[in-house]
Amino acid sequence: MHELSIVDGILKVVLKHAAGHRVERVVGVGLRIGELSDLVDEWIQRYFDYLSEGTIAAGATLKIERSPVVFRCEMCREDFSVN
């Protein structure tokens, strides 16, 4: 259920930027979420649909990309991804 408050914040950012650029309709929103996040893509979209009802973002599709976790060794400056 914690997705609800996160999606509310995302929608507020989307609507703020849309208003600042005189956007008439939002059709899609790109999100990058870390692989270690426990957010569930399906619930993010459902909550977005619910919260955006009656706004210019109603019906927008979320394009969710999961980004890998990468660690960097400070000594050797090598990057290591977590699988």
C-alpha atoms as an extended CHARMM CRD file, in Angstrom:
* protein
*
        83  EXT
         1         1  MET       CA              0.0000000000        0.0000000000        0.0000000000  PROA      1               0.0000000000
         2         2  HSD       CA              3.0040000000        2.3120000000        0.3220000000  PROA      2               0.0000000000
         3         3  GLU       CA              2.8550000000        2.6720000000       -3.4470000000  PROA      3               0.0000000000
         4         4  LEU       CA             -0.1370000000        5.0020000000       -2.9890000000  PROA      4               0.0000000000
         5         5  SER       CA              1.8220000000        7.8180000000       -1.3320000000  PROA      5               0.0000000000
         6         6  ILE       CA              4.7260000000        7.3980000000       -3.7450000000  PROA      6               0.0000000000
         7         7  VAL       CA              2.4280000000        7.5170000000       -6.7740000000  PROA      7               0.0000000000
         8         8  ASP       CA              0.6980000000       10.5680000000       -5.3220000000  PROA      8               0.0000000000
         9         9  GLY       CA              4.0620000000       12.3290000000       -5.2610000000  PROA      9               0.0000000000
        10        10  ILE       CA              4.8480000000       11.2080000000       -8.8120000000  PROA      10              0.0000000000
        11        11  LEU       CA              1.4980000000       12.5050000000      -10.0650000000  PROA      11              0.0000000000
        12        12  LYS       CA              2.0600000000       15.8640000000       -8.3760000000  PROA      12              0.0000000000
        13        13  VAL       CA              5.4230000000       16.2140000000      -10.1280000000  PROA      13              0.0000000000
        14        14  VAL       CA              3.9060000000       15.2090000000      -13.4840000000  PROA      14              0.0000000000
        15        15  LEU       CA              1.0570000000       17.7140000000      -13.1590000000  PROA      15              0.0000000000
        16        16  LYS       CA              3.3980000000       20.4960000000      -12.0310000000  PROA      16              0.0000000000
        17        17  HSD       CA              5.7040000000       20.0080000000      -15.0090000000  PROA      17              0.0000000000
        18        18  ALA       CA              2.7720000000       19.6390000000      -17.3950000000  PROA      18              0.0000000000
        19        19  ALA       CA              1.2840000000       22.9250000000      -16.1680000000  PROA      19              0.0000000000
        20        20  GLY       CA              4.6480000000       24.6620000000      -16.4860000000  PROA      20              0.0000000000
        21        21  HSD       CA              4.8960000000       23.5930000000      -20.1170000000  PROA      21              0.0000000000
        22        22  ARG       CA              1.2390000000       24.1690000000      -20.9890000000  PROA      22              0.0000000000
        23        23  VAL       CA              0.6450000000       20.4920000000      -21.6980000000  PROA      23              0.0000000000
        24        24  GLU       CA             -2.9520000000       19.6410000000      -22.5260000000  PROA      24              0.0000000000
        25        25  ARG       CA             -2.7420000000       15.8890000000      -22.0200000000  PROA      25              0.0000000000
        26        26  VAL       CA             -0.2400000000       13.4550000000      -20.5520000000  PROA      26              0.0000000000
        27        27  VAL       CA             -0.1790000000       10.1460000000      -22.4310000000  PROA      27              0.0000000000
        28        28  GLY       CA              2.8100000000        8.4800000000      -20.8090000000  PROA      28              0.0000000000
        29        29  VAL       CA              5.2140000000        8.8050000000      -17.9360000000  PROA      29              0.0000000000
        30        30  GLY       CA              8.6500000000        7.1950000000      -17.8080000000  PROA      30              0.0000000000
        31        31  LEU       CA              9.8580000000        5.9300000000      -14.4480000000  PROA      31              0.0000000000
        32        32  ARG       CA             13.1690000000        4.3600000000      -13.5040000000  PROA      32              0.0000000000
        33        33  ILE       CA             13.0160000000        2.2680000000      -10.3570000000  PROA      33              0.0000000000
        34        34  GLY       CA             15.9020000000        0.3880000000       -8.7790000000  PROA      34              0.0000000000
        35        35  GLU       CA             15.7600000000       -3.4000000000       -8.8180000000  PROA      35              0.0000000000
        36        36  LEU       CA             16.0220000000       -3.5390000000       -5.0290000000  PROA      36              0.0000000000
        37        37  SER       CA             12.8280000000       -1.5180000000       -4.6440000000  PROA      37              0.0000000000
        38        38  ASP       CA              9.8540000000       -3.4910000000       -3.3890000000  PROA      38              0.0000000000
        39        39  LEU       CA              7.3990000000       -1.3690000000       -5.3950000000  PROA      39              0.0000000000
        40        40  VAL       CA              5.1030000000       -3.4810000000       -7.5630000000  PROA      40              0.0000000000
        41        41  ASP       CA              4.6960000000       -2.2260000000      -11.1410000000  PROA      41              0.0000000000
        42        42  GLU       CA              1.0630000000       -3.3170000000      -11.3990000000  PROA      42              0.0000000000
        43        43  TRP       CA              0.0730000000       -1.4230000000       -8.2400000000  PROA      43              0.0000000000
        44        44  ILE       CA              1.9780000000        1.6620000000       -9.2980000000  PROA      44              0.0000000000
        45        45  GLN       CA             -0.0920000000        1.7790000000      -12.5030000000  PROA      45              0.0000000000
        46        46  ARG       CA             -3.3560000000        1.0330000000      -10.6740000000  PROA      46              0.0000000000
        47        47  TYR       CA             -2.7920000000        3.8050000000       -8.1360000000  PROA      47              0.0000000000
        48        48  PHE       CA             -1.7400000000        6.1930000000      -10.8830000000  PROA      48              0.0000000000
        49        49  ASP       CA             -4.9580000000        5.4340000000      -12.7610000000  PROA      49              0.0000000000
        50        50  TYR       CA             -7.0040000000        6.0230000000       -9.6060000000  PROA      50              0.0000000000
        51        51  LEU       CA             -5.2690000000        9.2380000000       -8.5380000000  PROA      51              0.0000000000
        52        52  SER       CA             -5.0480000000       10.7690000000      -12.0060000000  PROA      52              0.0000000000
        53        53  GLU       CA             -8.7640000000       10.3760000000      -12.6890000000  PROA      53              0.0000000000
        54        54  GLY       CA            -10.1750000000       13.7600000000      -13.6990000000  PROA      54              0.0000000000
        55        55  THR       CA             -6.7410000000       15.2450000000      -14.4680000000  PROA      55              0.0000000000
        56        56  ILE       CA             -4.8500000000       15.7520000000      -17.7260000000  PROA      56              0.0000000000
        57        57  ALA       CA             -2.8800000000       12.6150000000      -16.8400000000  PROA      57              0.0000000000
        58        58  ALA       CA             -5.9540000000       10.3610000000      -16.7760000000  PROA      58              0.0000000000
        59        59  GLY       CA             -5.3390000000        7.2850000000      -18.9150000000  PROA      59              0.0000000000
        60        60  ALA       CA             -1.5750000000        7.8280000000      -19.1180000000  PROA      60              0.0000000000
        61        61  THR       CA              0.5530000000        4.7200000000      -19.3160000000  PROA      61              0.0000000000
        62        62  LEU       CA              3.5120000000        4.3490000000      -16.9950000000  PROA      62              0.0000000000
        63        63  LYS       CA              6.6510000000        3.0690000000      -18.6930000000  PROA      63              0.0000000000
        64        64  ILE       CA              8.5480000000        1.4980000000      -15.8210000000  PROA      64              0.0000000000
        65        65  GLU       CA             12.1910000000        0.5940000000      -16.2920000000  PROA      65              0.0000000000
        66        66  ARG       CA             14.0300000000       -1.3180000000      -13.5860000000  PROA      66              0.0000000000
        67        67  SER       CA             17.6120000000       -0.1710000000      -13.1890000000  PROA      67              0.0000000000
        68        68  PRO       CA             20.2630000000       -2.5580000000      -11.9110000000  PROA      68              0.0000000000
        69        69  VAL       CA             22.0600000000       -2.0860000000       -8.6410000000  PROA      69              0.0000000000
        70        70  VAL       CA             25.6950000000       -1.1680000000       -9.1780000000  PROA      70              0.0000000000
        71        71  PHE       CA             28.3980000000       -0.9420000000       -6.5360000000  PROA      71              0.0000000000
        72        72  ARG       CA             31.7400000000        0.7480000000       -7.0040000000  PROA      72              0.0000000000
        73        73  CYS       CA             34.9160000000       -0.2880000000       -5.2470000000  PROA      73              0.0000000000
        74        74  GLU       CA             36.5460000000        2.8640000000       -3.9040000000  PROA      74              0.0000000000
        75        75  MET       CA             39.9950000000        1.2890000000       -4.0250000000  PROA      75              0.0000000000
        76        76  CYS       CA             40.0660000000       -0.0260000000       -7.5920000000  PROA      76              0.0000000000
        77        77  ARG       CA             37.2320000000        2.1620000000       -9.0180000000  PROA      77              0.0000000000
        78        78  GLU       CA             35.6840000000       -0.9760000000      -10.5500000000  PROA      78              0.0000000000
        79        79  ASP       CA             31.8880000000       -1.2430000000      -10.8960000000  PROA      79              0.0000000000
        80        80  PHE       CA             30.0560000000       -4.4260000000       -9.9120000000  PROA      80              0.0000000000
        81        81  SER       CA             26.4330000000       -5.1540000000      -10.7000000000  PROA      81              0.0000000000
        82        82  VAL       CA             24.2310000000       -7.2130000000       -8.4250000000  PROA      82              0.0000000000
        83        83  ASN       CA             22.3040000000      -10.0690000000      -10.0280000000  PROA      83              0.0000000000
